Amino acid sequence: MQEHRKRFPLKLILGLVLIIAVAGAYYFRRADRSAPLVELPMAQVGHVENITASSSVTSAVVDIRARKFELLTVDPPISFGEALDIANHVASLTHIRPAFLLAISQEELKLEKTDMCYLTDLKTGLGVRDIDGMTKPKTMHPTRDIPGFLAITKKLNKDPLKTLVTCPMSFGWGGAMGPADFIPSTWMAYKSRIEKITGKAADPWDINDAFLAMGLFVADTGAKSKTHDGEWRSAMVYFSGSPKSGYNWYADGTMEISRQIEADIESLVN
């Protein structure tokens, strides 16, 4: 009986040869490191994207911390990161929000940055504005503040007539000192508490002491609540001595600044 064998069509055989040849060429091209066909697996692509995103976040954090943070009578300015570190330390001692403390310093800066004076008459409290030499009556209260000012500057070896204080506003007296913008009589009221904590002479022009004084004051006047109402009241007292003085714009401005600073702090934390 004759054996029958199946014959494959020539076209089919040629087609298979062509497929094998193409596949081989593709394989060897992928093996060539210079070929542009090799793609990263999706897991590796995601890893690269994560590295890029992480670098962007790190850059943003560095930018926030490095941002200039001006304070009254402090030249050159410190960075936001430095100010925040000090505020965090003070907050740990006084149980207030660091953002609120920093906001107070910035509201004071807005008011007084270009309105600083030198005391010229220790009997009357007359002074002169630094930027233009204009005579400014009521630069410092002669009985309430000048005695304390003389005691503070003597202790710190400062010349009272060459030490910048705030000029008077359109109401009241000037004479406030340093980043916290404390008048001498208020500073003297907090002096012993500051020195008990720091173990050194209290200096209103020292940033650490100034922030500590601010923290103690606002903690005493409602900021320990860490609520909007408590901090708003504290800001009012900080500026005018009373929560009902009518200078709401100061407290409103402080709270707005604190919201902006809190957002920056959250960016650093997150």
Secondary structure as a PSIPRED ss2 file (coil, helix, strand):
# PSIPRED VFORMAT (PSIPRED V4.0)

   1 M C   1.000  0.000  0.000
   2 Q C   1.000  0.000  0.000
   3 E C   1.000  0.000  0.000
   4 H C   1.000  0.000  0.000
   5 R C   1.000  0.000  0.000
   6 K C   1.000  0.000  0.000
   7 R C   1.000  0.000  0.000
   8 F C   1.000  0.000  0.000
   9 P C   1.000  0.000  0.000
  10 L H   0.000  1.000  0.000
  11 K H   0.000  1.000  0.000
  12 L H   0.000  1.000  0.000
  13 I H   0.000  1.000  0.000
  14 L H   0.000  1.000  0.000
  15 G H   0.000  1.000  0.000
  16 L H   0.000  1.000  0.000
  17 V H   0.000  1.000  0.000
  18 L H   0.000  1.000  0.000
  19 I H   0.000  1.000  0.000
  20 I H   0.000  1.000  0.000
  21 A H   0.000  1.000  0.000
  22 V H   0.000  1.000  0.000
  23 A H   0.000  1.000  0.000
  24 G H   0.000  1.000  0.000
  25 A H   0.000  1.000  0.000
  26 Y H   0.000  1.000  0.000
  27 Y H   0.000  1.000  0.000
  28 F H   0.000  1.000  0.000
  29 R H   0.000  1.000  0.000
  30 R H   0.000  1.000  0.000
  31 A H   0.000  1.000  0.000
  32 D C   1.000  0.000  0.000
  33 R C   1.000  0.000  0.000
  34 S C   1.000  0.000  0.000
  35 A C   1.000  0.000  0.000
  36 P C   1.000  0.000  0.000
  37 L C   1.000  0.000  0.000
  38 V C   1.000  0.000  0.000
  39 E C   1.000  0.000  0.000
  40 L C   1.000  0.000  0.000
  41 P C   1.000  0.000  0.000
  42 M H   0.000  1.000  0.000
  43 A H   0.000  1.000  0.000
  44 Q H   0.000  1.000  0.000
  45 V H   0.000  1.000  0.000
  46 G H   0.000  1.000  0.000
  47 H H   0.000  1.000  0.000
  48 V H   0.000  1.000  0.000
  49 E H   0.000  1.000  0.000
  50 N H   0.000  1.000  0.000
  51 I H   0.000  1.000  0.000
  52 T H   0.000  1.000  0.000
  53 A H   0.000  1.000  0.000
  54 S H   0.000  1.000  0.000
  55 S H   0.000  1.000  0.000
  56 S H   0.000  1.000  0.000
  57 V H   0.000  1.000  0.000
  58 T H   0.000  1.000  0.000
  59 S H   0.000  1.000  0.000
  60 A H   0.000  1.000  0.000
  61 V H   0.000  1.000  0.000
  62 V H   0.000  1.000  0.000
  63 D H   0.000  1.000  0.000
  64 I H   0.000  1.000  0.000
  65 R H   0.000  1.000  0.000
  66 A H   0.000  1.000  0.000
  67 R C   1.000  0.000  0.000
  68 K E   0.000  0.000  1.000
  69 F E   0.000  0.000  1.000
  70 E C   1.000  0.000  0.000
  71 L C   1.000  0.000  0.000
  72 L C   1.000  0.000  0.000
  73 T C   1.000  0.000  0.000
  74 V C   1.000  0.000  0.000
  75 D C   1.000  0.000  0.000
  76 P C   1.000  0.000  0.000
  77 P C   1.000  0.000  0.000
  78 I E   0.000  0.000  1.000
  79 S E   0.000  0.000  1.000
  80 F H   0.000  1.000  0.000
  81 G H   0.000  1.000  0.000
  82 E H   0.000  1.000  0.000
  83 A H   0.000  1.000  0.000
  84 L H   0.000  1.000  0.000
  85 D H   0.000  1.000  0.000
  86 I H   0.000  1.000  0.000
  87 A H   0.000  1.000  0.000
  88 N H   0.000  1.000  0.000
  89 H H   0.000  1.000  0.000
  90 V H   0.000  1.000  0.000
  91 A H   0.000  1.000  0.000
  92 S H   0.000  1.000  0.000
  93 L H   0.000  1.000  0.000
  94 T H   0.000  1.000  0.000
  95 H C   1.000  0.000  0.000
  96 I C   1.000  0.000  0.000
  97 R C   1.000  0.000  0.000
  98 P H   0.000  1.000  0.000
  99 A H   0.000  1.000  0.000
 100 F H   0.000  1.000  0.000
 101 L H   0.000  1.000  0.000
 102 L H   0.000  1.000  0.000
 103 A H   0.000  1.000  0.000
 104 I H   0.000  1.000  0.000
 105 S H   0.000  1.000  0.000
 106 Q H   0.000  1.000  0.000
 107 E H   0.000  1.000  0.000
 108 E H   0.000  1.000  0.000
 109 L H   0.000  1.000  0.000
 110 K H   0.000  1.000  0.000
 111 L H   0.000  1.000  0.000
 112 E H   0.000  1.000  0.000
 113 K C   1.000  0.000  0.000
 114 T C   1.000  0.000  0.000
 115 D C   1.000  0.000  0.000
 116 M E   0.000  0.000  1.000
 117 C E   0.000  0.000  1.000
 118 Y E   0.000  0.000  1.000
 119 L E   0.000  0.000  1.000
 120 T C   1.000  0.000  0.000
 121 D C   1.000  0.000  0.000
 122 L C   1.000  0.000  0.000
 123 K C   1.000  0.000  0.000
 124 T C   1.000  0.000  0.000
 125 G C   1.000  0.000  0.000
 126 L C   1.000  0.000  0.000
 127 G E   0.000  0.000  1.000
 128 V E   0.000  0.000  1.000
 129 R E   0.000  0.000  1.000
 130 D C   1.000  0.000  0.000
 131 I C   1.000  0.000  0.000
 132 D C   1.000  0.000  0.000
 133 G C   1.000  0.000  0.000
 134 M C   1.000  0.000  0.000
 135 T E   0.000  0.000  1.000
 136 K E   0.000  0.000  1.000
 137 P C   1.000  0.000  0.000
 138 K C   1.000  0.000  0.000
 139 T C   1.000  0.000  0.000
 140 M C   1.000  0.000  0.000
 141 H C   1.000  0.000  0.000
 142 P C   1.000  0.000  0.000
 143 T C   1.000  0.000  0.000
 144 R C   1.000  0.000  0.000
 145 D C   1.000  0.000  0.000
 146 I H   0.000  1.000  0.000
 147 P H   0.000  1.000  0.000
 148 G H   0.000  1.000  0.000
 149 F H   0.000  1.000  0.000
 150 L H   0.000  1.000  0.000
 151 A H   0.000  1.000  0.000
 152 I H   0.000  1.000  0.000
 153 T H   0.000  1.000  0.000
 154 K H   0.000  1.000  0.000
 155 K H   0.000  1.000  0.000
 156 L C   1.000  0.000  0.000
 157 N C   1.000  0.000  0.000
 158 K C   1.000  0.000  0.000
 159 D C   1.000  0.000  0.000
 160 P C   1.000  0.000  0.000
 161 L C   1.000  0.000  0.000
 162 K C   1.000  0.000  0.000
 163 T C   1.000  0.000  0.000
 164 L C   1.000  0.000  0.000
 165 V E   0.000  0.000  1.000
 166 T E   0.000  0.000  1.000
 167 C C   1.000  0.000  0.000
 168 P C   1.000  0.000  0.000
 169 M C   1.000  0.000  0.000
 170 S C   1.000  0.000  0.000
 171 F C   1.000  0.000  0.000
 172 G C   1.000  0.000  0.000
 173 W C   1.000  0.000  0.000
 174 G C   1.000  0.000  0.000
 175 G C   1.000  0.000  0.000
 176 A C   1.000  0.000  0.000
 177 M E   0.000  0.000  1.000
 178 G C   1.000  0.000  0.000
 179 P C   1.000  0.000  0.000
 180 A C   1.000  0.000  0.000
 181 D C   1.000  0.000  0.000
 182 F E   0.000  0.000  1.000
 183 I C   1.000  0.000  0.000
 184 P H   0.000  1.000  0.000
 185 S H   0.000  1.000  0.000
 186 T H   0.000  1.000  0.000
 187 W H   0.000  1.000  0.000
 188 M H   0.000  1.000  0.000
 189 A H   0.000  1.000  0.000
 190 Y H   0.000  1.000  0.000
 191 K H   0.000  1.000  0.000
 192 S H   0.000  1.000  0.000
 193 R H   0.000  1.000  0.000
 194 I H   0.000  1.000  0.000
 195 E H   0.000  1.000  0.000
 196 K H   0.000  1.000  0.000
 197 I H   0.000  1.000  0.000
 198 T H   0.000  1.000  0.000
 199 G C   1.000  0.000  0.000
 200 K C   1.000  0.000  0.000
 201 A C   1.000  0.000  0.000
 202 A C   1.000  0.000  0.000
 203 D C   1.000  0.000  0.000
 204 P C   1.000  0.000  0.000
 205 W C   1.000  0.000  0.000
 206 D C   1.000  0.000  0.000
 207 I H   0.000  1.000  0.000
 208 N H   0.000  1.000  0.000
 209 D H   0.000  1.000  0.000
 210 A H   0.000  1.000  0.000
 211 F H   0.000  1.000  0.000
 212 L H   0.000  1.000  0.000
 213 A H   0.000  1.000  0.000
 214 M H   0.000  1.000  0.000
 215 G H   0.000  1.000  0.000
 216 L H   0.000  1.000  0.000
 217 F H   0.000  1.000  0.000
 218 V H   0.000  1.000  0.000
 219 A H   0.000  1.000  0.000
 220 D H   0.000  1.000  0.000
 221 T C   1.000  0.000  0.000
 222 G C   1.000  0.000  0.000
 223 A H   0.000  1.000  0.000
 224 K H   0.000  1.000  0.000
 225 S H   0.000  1.000  0.000
 226 K C   1.000  0.000  0.000
 227 T C   1.000  0.000  0.000
 228 H H   0.000  1.000  0.000
 229 D H   0.000  1.000  0.000
 230 G H   0.000  1.000  0.000
 231 E H   0.000  1.000  0.000
 232 W H   0.000  1.000  0.000
 233 R H   0.000  1.000  0.000
 234 S H   0.000  1.000  0.000
 235 A H   0.000  1.000  0.000
 236 M H   0.000  1.000  0.000
 237 V H   0.000  1.000  0.000
 238 Y H   0.000  1.000  0.000
 239 F H   0.000  1.000  0.000
 240 S H   0.000  1.000  0.000
 241 G C   1.000  0.000  0.000
 242 S C   1.000  0.000  0.000
 243 P C   1.000  0.000  0.000
 244 K C   1.000  0.000  0.000
 245 S C   1.000  0.000  0.000
 246 G C   1.000  0.000  0.000
 247 Y C   1.000  0.000  0.000
 248 N H   0.000  1.000  0.000
 249 W H   0.000  1.000  0.000
 250 Y H   0.000  1.000  0.000
 251 A H   0.000  1.000  0.000
 252 D H   0.000  1.000  0.000
 253 G H   0.000  1.000  0.000
 254 T H   0.000  1.000  0.000
 255 M H   0.000  1.000  0.000
 256 E H   0.000  1.000  0.000
 257 I H   0.000  1.000  0.000
 258 S H   0.000  1.000  0.000
 259 R H   0.000  1.000  0.000
 260 Q H   0.000  1.000  0.000
 261 I H   0.000  1.000  0.000
 262 E H   0.000  1.000  0.000
 263 A H   0.000  1.000  0.000
 264 D H   0.000  1.000  0.000
 265 I H   0.000  1.000  0.000
 266 E H   0.000  1.000  0.000
 267 S H   0.000  1.000  0.000
 268 L H   0.000  1.000  0.000
 269 V H   0.000  1.000  0.000
 270 N C   1.000  0.000  0.000
